[in-house]
Amino acid sequence: MEIFKDYYNNTVTLSFSDHPFSESPKHVLVLTRYQNAWLLTQHKTRGLEFPGGKVERGEGASDAAVREVLEETGGVVATLHYIGQYYVNGKNDQIIKNIYYAEVNQLIEQDDYMETLGPACVKDLPRQIKTDAAYSFIMKDDIIQLAIKKIDQLLDEG
Ligand code: GTP
């Protein structure tokens, strides 16, 4: 379990165990790869971030992950792995988010990318992501680097 403060000074608790905070979380974040690059979405107000969002009523979290990747990037998910879960204790609300790793094998242009401007591929995330104004606050969570390490381990294990 890792505990840290986010960009807004909210306390965030991260765990890589199996759904430690909720069996049915209401949010998802999908660390997505396409053709040897990270596949991000350009959120209209927050900036560059991994696709994700809210789980809809009656929907499973993994289905929400696949849907959000398609809606926000046009990416078709070929493989999806559960990585972990985090809990954000905000001033007004608490949220629980599943983290997934997804591999996309096709990009289909969408008429509308919801609240985003659509896909953006980057080879590497910037080292100074915490102070990079192009990136969303979501990408400034320590979660991102820790989850990437976890994904590397998973891929090494093959
Ligand atoms: P809408 O209802 O779509 O407008 O969403 P919202 O802006 O109310 O945000 P949401 O319900 O997604 O999240 C509520 C609050 O939780 C946000 O204002 C953030 O402060 C916080 N939050 C959401 N996602 C993350 C995240 O990935 N990391 C961190 N650190 N905080 C988050």
Boltz pocket constraint, residues with backbone or C-beta under 6 A from the ligand:
constraints:
  - pocket:
      binder: B
      contacts: [[A, 6], [A, 7], [A, 8], [A, 10], [A, 12], [A, 29], [A, 88], [A, 90], [A, 93], [A, 95], [A, 97], [A, 137], [A, 138], [A, 141]]
      max_distance: 6.0
